[in-house]
Amino acid sequence: MAVDVRKPLKKFIPHLVAARDQNLNEADIVVRLIKVLEDVLGYEG
């Protein structure tokens, strides 16, 4: 069963670009990536 992740990922692009521009530390980036995995791919953190 294929899952289309394009639409949910588009929601996070501005947040990930902002994280890059804010020069966040590694821990902050990990938190944001975990949120993406939970919301887009349905993983439980």
C-alpha positions in Angstrom: 0.0 0.0 0.0 1.6 3.2 -1.1 1.3 6.4 1.0 1.4 9.8 -0.7 3.6 12.0 1.6 3.8 15.0 -0.7 0.9 16.9 0.7 1.8 16.5 4.4 5.4 17.3 3.6 4.5 20.5 2.0 3.0 21.7 5.3 6.4 21.3 7.0 8.7 22.9 4.3 8.3 26.4 5.7 9.1 25.1 9.2 12.2 23.3 8.1 13.4 26.2 6.0 12.9 28.5 9.1 14.9 26.0 11.2 17.8 26.2 8.7 17.7 30.0 8.6 17.6 30.3 12.4 20.8 28.3 12.8 19.2 26.0 15.4 21.3 23.6 17.4 21.2 19.8 16.8 18.7 19.1 19.6 16.2 21.6 18.2 16.5 20.1 14.7 16.0 16.6 16.0 12.8 17.7 17.7 11.5 19.2 14.4 12.5 16.1 12.4 10.7 13.8 14.9 7.6 15.9 14.5 7.8 15.5 10.7 8.2 11.7 11.0 5.2 11.5 13.4 2.9 13.6 11.4 3.8 12.7 7.8 4.7 9.0 8.2 2.5 8.2 11.2 5.3 7.2 13.6 4.7 7.3 17.3 7.5 9.2 19.2 
